[in-house]
Amino acid sequence: MKKTVVIYNSQTGFTARYARWIAEAAGADCLPLSEAKGRDLSGCDAIIFGGWACAGGISKLKWFKENMGKWAGKKLIVFCVGASPMDSPDVGPALRQNFTPAEWEKVHVFYCPGGLSYEKMPVPSKLMMKVFAKTMQAKKDKTEGEAVMARMIAASYDISDRKYIEPILACLAE
């Protein structure tokens, strides 16, 4: 059995929830990034990192990418949790822009829809999202996708589901 660790960075709890689900299903250790930073992960066969989507980027991905070189030969998986539904056409390009072509060859990348929790957001993030929501709602001639997005981000919601970890677990089992 592969020795696996799931490391995550979570702001409002969605990424932490997915990390726990993955770790539980895989029999893996699960650590917040703050605890994982000082650990020796050389004994792991697989390293899974989860971060939340932030303006097209993946939070704290820099830490993971800086360590990829010393994890050669290990299965490397990244999952990103965001507010967009799984079928959003923006997800694929957003994930791809976070990695160089050479990095893309070394890592398996997945998206898991989470949601928004205005109640748990830090004030700056909450303000930014509220301004974005108002801008989207006020926009004239919205596309259907923009109209859906405007409705979704108007309030907190949760679209997370255990079924979205299945591709990650299948990749881990390969």
N, C-alpha and C positions, 0 to 999 in steps of 0.2 A: 504494500500500500504506500502511496506517495505521501511523504511528509509535506504538508501544505500549511501555509500561513495566509490569512486574509487580513490585510491592513487597510484601514479606511480613514477618510477625513469627512466629517459630516457637520453640517451647519444646523439643520433643523430636524435631523433624525431619520430621514429617508435612507440615506446612504448607510448609516449604522444598521438600520433594519435589514437592508439587503446583505450587508456584510455578515450579520449574525445568521441569516437564513443560509447563506452559502457555506459558512463555516460549519454550521450544524449538519447540513446535508453531506458535506465532504469529510466530516470528522477532522476538521482543521482547527488550528488555533486562530483566534480573532483578536486583533489589537488595534486600538486607535493609533493613528500615526505618531502622536506624541510619545507613546510607549515603544513603538517599533523603531524609532530613529536610532536608538543606542544599541539595538540588538544585533547579534551576529546571526545572519540568515543563511550562512553557508551550508548548514545542515538540512536546509529545505530543498525539496525536489521541485516544488511549485510555489510561486509567489503571486498572490492576487492582490491588486491594489484597486480600491474604489474611491472615487472622488465625485463631488457634485458639479453639475454644469454651471459655469459662470461666464456669461457673455461669449459662448462658443468655446471656452476653454474648460479644462478639467482642473478643479482645485487641487493644489499641492502636487500636481503631476511632475513638477520640476524635480522633487525629491526622488521619485521613482525613476525618472529618466537619468538622473545623475548616477544612479546605482546600477543601471542595466548592464554596464560593462563588467562589473564584478559578479554578475549573476549569469554569465554565459553557461549554456548547457542546461539551464533550468527552464521549466515551463513558466512563461510570464504572461499574466492575464491582467487586463485593466477593464474595470467597468465604471461607467459614468451614469449617474442618476440625475435626471432632469425633470422639468415640469411639462415637457412636451409629450404627447401621446407616442406610442411606439411607431405608428405609421406616419409620423411627420417626415416630410421630404427633407427637412433641414438637418435631421439627426446624422445621417451618414457623412455628409460633407463636414459637419462640425467636428465629428470624431476624428476624421482623417486629417484635418488641419493641425491636430495636436502632435502629430508624429512626422518625422522625416520619412522618406521612402525606405531608408536603411533600418530605421527603428520599426517601421510597420512590418518588416519581414521577421522581426524577432518577438513581436508581442501580438497576442490575440485580444481584440478590443470589442466590448459589448456595451449596449445601452439598456438601461432599465428605467422605465417611467416611474416617477415618484409622486410629485405633486408640489404644492405650495403650502406652507404653514406660516402665514403672516404673524401668528401669535408667537412663534419661536424665532423669528428672524431678528437679527440685530437691527437697531434703528436705521443705520445707513442703507442696509439692504432693503428694508421695508419701504423706506422713502423712495429709493430708486425704482422698486417694483410698482409702487403706487403711481408714480409719475409716468412710468411706461404704460401702465394699464389705462390711465386717463388719456394719454396720447393715442393709444390704439383705439379707444372708444370714440374719440373725437375725430379720427381720421375719416375723411370723405372718400367715397369710392373704394371701400375696403374689398379685398378679394375674399372669397369664402373662407379661406384659411385664416386670414387676418381677423375676420369676424368671429370665427370659432375661438381664436387665441384671445381676443378681447373679452369674450364671455368667460373663458376659463380663468384668466388671471385677475378677474374682478374680486375674487374671494378665495379663501383657502380651500384646498381640495386634496384628495388622496387617491391616486390611481395605481398605487403600488400593488403588486401581486406576486406570490411565490412562483407562478408559472414563468416569470421572466428570468429566473435563474437557471432554468433547464438548459439553455444553450451553453452557459458557463460551465455547468456540471458535466455536460457532454464533452466539452473541450478538455476539461481537466482529466476525464477518463481516457482520452485518446493516448 
